[in-house]
Amino acid sequence: MNRGLKYMKVFISWSGDTSLKVAQQLWEWLPYVINSIKPYVSSEDIDKGARWSTDIAKELEDSTFGILCVTKDNLEAPWLSFEAGALSKTMEKSFVTPFLFDIKRSEIKGPILQFQSTIFEKDDIKKLVKTLNKACGESGIPDDRLEKTFNVWYPNLEENLNALKNSSKQNLSLIHISE
């Protein structure tokens, strides 16, 4: 039974195939760690036949936290910069973090640099989860339970993202072989 549980909306932005897969992993994983989070990924949450631009604009407006899934493939993607700007403009206290997947902080350029990034590494993702939980306010979970929950669910995220990283590298080597 939901006893007035308030959800914090988290907008997960992506651009390109690998970024989409990372976004889908975070979309699925985050509510297991913090059950008061309601993540939004356009590929999963827009009904067929709906006007995607209207839906995305509403979600950008309603979200209190944004995660930008940044990969080598989408470093120059204008859509990520657009959504980062829209998220930071609509939030009183801007919580936007680029989630860097298989990419170094030193490779990031442009407007996304202004946001504190998260890298695909256990301790950094734990910091992100703590920030998300803090942003949930009263609907967040106690720190000791968050620590335990994170430790239970992190191996699942790590396994899935490592599998994605390995499959992406295999696909790249196949492309180079066929050229």
NORPE-V273004 format. One record per pair of residues at least 24 apart in sequence whose ideal C-beta (glycine too) atoms are under 6 Angstrom apart, sorted by the first residue. I is the first residue (numbers start at 1). GAP is how many residues later the second one is. If there is no record, write none. Layout:
I,GAP
I,GAP
This chain:
5,31
6,133
7,29
7,31
8,29
8,56
8,128
9,29
9,53
9,54
10,27
10,29
10,55
11,29
11,48
11,52
11,55
12,27
12,29
12,55
13,55
13,67
13,70
14,55
15,59
15,62
15,64
15,65
16,57
16,58
18,53
18,55
18,150
19,50
19,52
19,55
21,143
22,47
22,79
23,46
25,135
25,136
29,128
32,121
33,96
33,116
33,117
33,120
34,98
34,99
36,100
36,103
60,26
61,29
65,30
65,70
66,30
67,30
67,32
68,30
69,30
70,28
70,30
71,30
72,31
81,30
84,28
95,40
102,63
120,41
126,24
